[in-house]
Amino acid sequence: MQHRPRGGRRAKGLGEDVLEALQYANVGQGILAGFSILFCAMILDRIVQGGRK
């Protein structure tokens, strides 16, 4: 059973944007969402690497 907030609304993640772009062949949306995920990963990597030094 999947938990859903009251009112049937839920947060939309970046992965859903990529999936939606692939389903509807929306290249621009897919590229933008992909770069957003990449940017988040780069920032997380810098934070983790900074903690090790």
CYANA upper distance limits for C-alpha pairs under 8 A (distance plus 0.5 A):
  4 ARG  CA      8 GLY  CA      6.60
  4 ARG  CA      9 ARG  CA      7.53
  4 ARG  CA     10 ARG  CA      7.03
  5 PRO  CA      9 ARG  CA      6.49
  5 PRO  CA     10 ARG  CA      6.68
 12 LYS  CA     16 GLU  CA      6.98
 12 LYS  CA     17 ASP  CA      8.33
 13 GLY  CA     17 ASP  CA      7.40
 14 LEU  CA     18 VAL  CA      7.02
 14 LEU  CA     33 ALA  CA      6.59
 14 LEU  CA     36 SER  CA      8.01
 14 LEU  CA     37 ILE  CA      7.29
 15 GLY  CA     19 LEU  CA      6.73
 15 GLY  CA     33 ALA  CA      8.19
 16 GLU  CA     20 GLU  CA      6.46
 17 ASP  CA     21 ALA  CA      6.60
 17 ASP  CA     29 GLN  CA      7.81
 17 ASP  CA     30 GLY  CA      7.52
 17 ASP  CA     33 ALA  CA      6.62
 18 VAL  CA     22 LEU  CA      6.74
 18 VAL  CA     29 GLN  CA      7.83
 18 VAL  CA     30 GLY  CA      5.58
 18 VAL  CA     33 ALA  CA      6.26
 18 VAL  CA     34 GLY  CA      7.17
 19 LEU  CA     23 GLN  CA      6.66
 19 LEU  CA     30 GLY  CA      8.48
 20 GLU  CA     24 TYR  CA      6.73
 21 ALA  CA     25 ALA  CA      6.11
 21 ALA  CA     26 ASN  CA      5.17
 21 ALA  CA     27 VAL  CA      7.07
 21 ALA  CA     29 GLN  CA      6.25
 21 ALA  CA     30 GLY  CA      5.45
 22 LEU  CA     26 ASN  CA      7.03
 22 LEU  CA     27 VAL  CA      8.18
 22 LEU  CA     30 GLY  CA      7.29
 26 ASN  CA     30 GLY  CA      6.79
 27 VAL  CA     31 ILE  CA      6.67
 28 GLY  CA     32 LEU  CA      6.70
 29 GLN  CA     33 ALA  CA      6.57
 30 GLY  CA     34 GLY  CA      6.43
 31 ILE  CA     35 PHE  CA      6.62
 32 LEU  CA     36 SER  CA      6.70
 33 ALA  CA     37 ILE  CA      6.84
 34 GLY  CA     38 LEU  CA      6.74
 35 PHE  CA     39 PHE  CA      6.49
 36 SER  CA     40 CYS  CA      6.75
 37 ILE  CA     41 ALA  CA      6.70
 38 LEU  CA     42 MET  CA      6.68
 39 PHE  CA     43 ILE  CA      6.79
 40 CYS  CA     44 LEU  CA      6.71
 41 ALA  CA     45 ASP  CA      6.57
 42 MET  CA     46 ARG  CA      6.75
 43 ILE  CA     47 ILE  CA      6.76
 44 LEU  CA     48 VAL  CA      6.68
 45 ASP  CA     49 GLN  CA      6.45
 46 ARG  CA     50 GLY  CA      6.34
 47 ILE  CA     51 GLY  CA      6.82
 48 VAL  CA     52 ARG  CA      7.20
 49 GLN  CA     53 LYS  CA      7.31
